[in-house]
Amino acid sequence: MSYEVIWEPEALAQAERFAKDDPHGVRQVFSAVDRLGGDPRPRGAFGSSDLLRTHVGIYRVMYEVKERRVLVTVIHLGRLR
């Protein structure tokens, strides 16, 4: 089963801001998020069964998995400190 992946507007806007300084890193984030559509709970993802976070390089992606709608929603993108 594959999941639809959507980005909350605020998370997408943050990705666009980060892309100005680190386009390669943000491309890696988009690639990793696209893969969540096939496996929304990959090894290395932390959190509860429906609210998770994963690291991609220097970035942290927080996302929500909704089983009934077969949906992954990216709710936050931030840099690790």
Summary of the structure (lengths in Angstrom):
residues: 81
radius of gyration: 11.9
end to end distance: 34.8
largest distance: 37.3
contacts: 223
relative contact order: 0.27
helix: 33%
strand: 36%
